[in-house]
Amino acid sequence: MKIKTLVTANFGMMVAAVLVQQVIVASSSYWLSDFAQNLRLNQFSWVLLGAYLASLLLPYLPGAVAHYYQSLWNFEILENFYDKTLSTFRGKIGLWNHEEFKGQKESLLIKDGPQYLGDLGHYIFDVISISFNAILNILVVVWLLDTEFLIAYLLGLGITFFVLNLQNKTHENMASKVETEKNKITRHLASAWDHWALENAAFLDSWNKSFQVKKLLYKGSLVKLSGKKEFGSVILSITSFLPTLIATIYFAQKNFGSIPDLLNLVILLPRLFMILGHTTSLIYLIRDYSIMKSRAEVITQMSDQELDPQWESRINLEGIKMQGVTDFNLAKKLDETSKGYWTITGSNGSGKSSWLMKLKQELGAKACYLPPKSSLGIDQIETSLSTGQKIKAQIQLALNSGVGILLLDEWDANLDEKNRNEILETLRDVGIRMCVIDIRHRV
């Protein structure tokens, strides 16, 4: 996703709240050190003790605010994703029955996209939070101890990033392969219901063999990536910890006779190791950037993908007939004022349905198209209607919307004679007021 779509007002509020939280957390080391130094001099300060305790309790408040704005921000980027993805196939009626394309878009909208965006939101939040924590705390440690800890910390980071760059290319290529294999198996599973419910042995056996191959490829790529990541994590931990450990030993030896410095070191040692732990976590997150990037590229590719319906190859105008019509370039002639009822006839395979869908795409919002065996707009309202009742309800919804052209494809399939005659009479009446063009299963 593009950065400008991620940086919003809610994102800014989230970052600000995290910064306030981590400033309070980092200040606890200062208050504790000052309080301990006062105790060493037999001085007790309620102010320093209160400030220290407050620095332990108060971070929860900005932390809660940060998570609140994180939730709002996550919903924002999900909304943007839905809008963009839905726009890629809006009005592409020729792809309506393209099963692979449809399955890919459905998987993207229902599962892959939301899951990735949820992971992305948590990933960015963790990177920001841990970065602030590490930077602010190491600055406090340097202030209270010595700049050599900053040098050691930066040296460890430099070595770690060098090793990380060597690993990234391998991880990125492997992550891309894992995501590709995952999408393949997801699309394959989309057809599981038909094969397993119908249990046609020949088709089921072929489906299952293909599924086993895809499953093994996905498992192999996933296990290989996991192994590489874990081995890389061990190397990264060593490179990040070693320079700071050496600096700690050196500082202790150098200041062996200085009680205040050694007291500060003892007080800050747990915080120092906490910083190293957080830094290691941050490095792991940075290591995972290549994986997140690869997932983003796959998601973006799926979201942006468009197909050409290739109408011309599916339509044979010589095999299509329409009473009183010789010029089938109707899109330029029809508008909301057109009236009449026409039925398209022709031989099987002549492309009647394709021509009707092409007409709908050319007419756009001026026309309402009802595909065969469809419950468009009805199941969300009433699920107990019969086939005939659904068609009647769809026609009424189209009329209520104010559309001027009604297109129906094989609306009479699976209807008994009574319902068929009733709906036919309705369409003839509607044709007096507006344009109705249909394809009928039985003519």
N, C-alpha and C positions, 0 to 999 in steps of 0.2 A: 504494500500500500504506500501511497505517496505521503511524505512527511506532513504536507500542509493539511491533509485530511485527518491527521492524528492530533495536531496542535490546536486545541480549542480552549475556550474559557474554562471549562471543567478540568481539562488537563493542567492548565496553569494553576488553578486552585489546589489541585492534588499535589503538584510539585511544591507549592508554597507551604502547604501543611506538613509535608514530609520534611522539608528543610527546617521548619520550626521544631518539629519533633526531634530531629537529630542534633540540633544545636543544644537543646535541653539535655539530651543524653550525653553528649560530649562534655558538657559543663560539669557533670557529676565528678569526673576525675579531678578537676581543679578544686572543687569544694572539699572533696575528701582529702586531697593532699594538704590543703591549707589547714583543715581541721586537725589532721594528724601532726603537722608541724607545730601547731599551737599546743597540742597535748604534750609534745616532747619538751616544750618550755614550761610545762605545768600551767597552761592557760586553757580554760574551757570556754568555747564560744557557741552560745545557742544559735546565733545568726548563721554561722557556718554549718552547724549541724542541721538546722532547719532548711538551709539552701540545698544541702546534699540530699536530704530526704525528699524535698520537693522535686529535685532533678530525677529522682527515681519514680515518683508517682505521676508527675504532670505529663510525661510523654504520651500517656494513654489518651489524653484529650485530643491533641492534634493528630494522633494516630487514627482515632475514630473519624475525625473530619476527613483525613486523607482517604480512608477507605470509602467513605460516603461519596466523595467526588470521583473516586475511581469507578464506582458502580455507575454513576451518571455518564462518565466518559466512555466506559465500555459499551453502554447502550447507544451512545452517539455514533461510535465507529461501526457498530453493528447495523444501525439504521442506514448509514451511508453505504455500507456494503450491500444491503438489500436493494436500495434504490439503484445502485450502479448495475448489479447483476440482473435485476428484473428488466432494466432498460435494454439489455443486450438481446433479449428475445421478444420484446414487446412488438406486437403486430407481425411477427414472423410466422404467419399461419402455416406456411409451407413446411415448417419444421415441427408442427403439432404432433404428427405421427412418426417422427424420427426417433425411434426408441432409444438409441444410444445417446443422442444429443439430449433428449428429455431426461434420461436417467442420470446423466452427468450433471445437468443443471439442478435437478431435484436433490441429488446427493450434496451438491455444493451449497444449496440454500438451507437444507434441513440439518446437515451434519458437518461436512468438511469446513465450510466457511465459518459458522458460529463457533465450532470447536477451536479452529485456528485463532480467531479473533479473541476468544476468551484466554487462550494461552498467551497470545501476544500482549494483552492487557496486563496479565500477571507478570509476564517477563519484563516489560518496561517498568512497571511499578517496582519490582525487585531490584532492577539495575539502578534506578534512581535512589531508592532507599539505602541500598548497601553502599553505593558510591558516596553519598553524603556522609554515611556513618564512618566509613574508612577514612575519608579525607579529613573530616572535622576531628576525629579522635587522634589521628596521627599528628595533626597540628598541635593538639593539646599535649601529647606525649613529648614532642620536640620542644615545646615551650617549657615544660617542667623538667625535662632531662637534658637532652643534647641534640644538636643538629645531625650528629652521626646516625641517629635512628632514622631520620628522614632520608639520608644518603643510602643507608642499608635497605630501607623500604623501597625506594625508587629503583635501586639496583636489582632487587628481587623482582619488581614489576617488569623492568626492562628485559631481564633474562627470561621471565615467564612469557612475556608477549612474543619474544623471539621464538621460543619453543611452540607457542600457540599458533603463530603464523605458519610454521612448518606443518602443523597438524590440520590447519583449517581447510586447505584445499582437498585433502583426503576426506575429511568429514563432510564437506559440502557436496562432493560428488556422490558419496555413499548415502547421504541424507536425501538427495534428489532421487536416487534410485529407490530408496525405501518409500518415499512419497508416491512415486510412479507406480510401484508394485501394489501399494495400498489402494490406490484409486482403481487399478485394474480389478483387484479382488472385490472391491465395493460394487463396481458396476456389474461384475459377474453375479454377485449375490442378489442384485436387484431382480434377476430373473428366476430366483430359486423357487418362488411360490408356484409359478406355472408348472415347472418341471416336477416338483415334489408332490404337489397336490393332485396333478393329473396322472402321475406315475406312468407315463409312456416309456416303457423300458429302453427302447432304442435311443430316444432323446435324452432320457435321464442318465444313461450310462455315459453318453458323450459329454453331457454337462458336468458330471461328477469327475470325469478324467481331466477335463480342462480346469476344474476347480482345484483338484489336487496339485496340478502343476503350478497354478498361480499361488496357491497356499505355500508350497515349498519355496518358491522364489521369494515371496514376501518374508517368510520366516528366515531364510538364509541371509537376506540383505539386512534384516532387523538385528539378528544375532551378531553379524559381523560388525555392524555399526556400534552396537552396545559394547562389544569387546574392545574395540578401538578407543571408544570414549573413556572407558574405565581405566585402561592402561595409561592413556594420556592424562587422566586426572591424577594418578599417582606421581607422574613426572612433574606436573604443574605444582602440586603441593610441595614437593621437595625444593623446587627452584624458588618458590615464593617465601618459604620459611627460613631457608638456610642463611641468607645474609643478615636477617634481623636477629637470629639466634647468636651469630658470631658477634654482632654489635652489642648484644646484651652482656655476653661474657666479657667483652673488651671494656665496656663501661663499668662493670662491677669491679674488675681488676684495677682500672685506672682510678676509681674513686673509693678504694677499699677503706681509707681512713676517714672518709666524709660521711658522717652519720645522716645528715639531711638528704644528701644525694642517694645514699643507699636506701633510706626510708622511702623516698619517692619511687625508687626502682621497685621495691617490694610492693608498694601500693599499686603501682601502675602495671606490674608484670601481668596480672590477670587480664587487664584491659588491653595490654599489648598483644597477648595471645588471642584475645577476642578479635582484635583488628586483623590479625593474620588469618584467623578463621573466616572472617567476613570477606577479606581480600581474596581468599581462595574461592569462596562462594561466588564472588564477583567475576573471578577469572573463569570459573565454570560457566557462568552466564555468558560471558564474552565468547567463550569457546562455542557455546550453543547458538551464537549469532548466525554462524554459517548455516546451521540447521533451520533456524527460523527464516532466514533469507530464502533458502531453497523451498521451504514450505510456502512462503509468500509468492514465489515465482510460479509454483504449480497452481496455487489458488488463483492468482491473477490471470494466468493463462487460461484456466478453466472459466473464469468469470468473463474474460474478454472475448472468448472464442465465439465466432459467428460462422454460420454456414449459409451457402447459397442454395435455395430450394431447387434451382434448376427446373423451373416450370416447363420450359419448352420441350425438354426431352420426355416429359410425362403426358403431354397433351397432344391428341390427334384431332384437330378441329374438323377434319373431314368425316370423322365418325360420330360427331356430336350434332344433335339437332335440337332446335328450339322453335316452336310454332311462331311463325311470323317474323323470325329474326334471321338475317343473313350475315350481318356484320357483328362478330362476336367481341369487338372492342367496345364493350358496353360501359366500362368505367367512366369514359368521357361523356357518355350520354345520360347516365342515370344520376339523379339527384333526389333531394327530399320531396320534390313535387311529382316524381314519376309514380304512375299508378298502373296496376295490372298484375295478373297472376300467370307465370310461365313455368312449365315443367321441362327440365332438360332430359332428353332421351338419347340413347346411343348404345352401341355394342359394348360388351364388357372389355375393359382394358383400353378404352378410347380416351380416358383421362377426364371423365365428367367431374369427379370429385376434385381433382387437381385444378381444373378450370374454375370451379366454384370457389375454391380456396384462394386462387390467384385473384379472382374478382373481388373477394373480401379484402385482400391485402391492398389492392389498388383503390378501393373505396374507403378504406380506413374506418374512422369512427362513424361515417354516414350509414354503415350497414351493420346489422347484427347477424352473426353466423352461428348456426346450431349444428354441430357435427353429429354424426350418427351415434346412437347409444350413449348420449351425453346427459349428465345431470348438472350442467353448468348453472350455478346460481341457485340451485334448488336444494341440494343436500344440506347446505348450511342453514336452510330455513325449515325444511320438513323432510325427514328421512323415510317416512312410512308410505309415501305416494307410490302408486303403480306407474308403469311405464307411460301409459296414456295420460294419466294425471300430470306427470312430470312435464310431458311435451306441452300440454295445455297451459301449465303454469309458466313454462319458459316463454311461450308465445305471448302470454299476458304481460310478463316482465318486460319483454322487448317492446311491446306496444306502450307500456307505461313509461318507458325511458324516453319516448319521443323520437326514436330512430325512424328514418324514412324508408329504409330498405331492409327486407327480411330475407335471409338466405338459409335454406334448410337442406341438409344432406341425409337422404334415406331416413326421414323421420318416421316412415311407416313400417320399418323393420320391427319384427316381434310384436306387432299390434294385431289384435283380433279385428274382425270385420266391422264390428260396431264402433269401436274407438277410431278405426281408420276412417270410416265414413264421416264421423262427427268432426274430426280434426280437418279433414279435407273440406268440409262445408265451411268450417271456421276460416280456413286459409282463403277460400274463394271470397268470403265476405270481407276479409282484411284486404284482399287485392283490389277492392273497389276504392279503398281509401289510400293505399300505399303500394309500393312495389314489392312483390313476393316472387322469388325464384327458388325452385326446389328440385331435388333429385329424389325420385321415389323408387322404393325397392320393388314395388309392384305397380305397373302402369296398365 
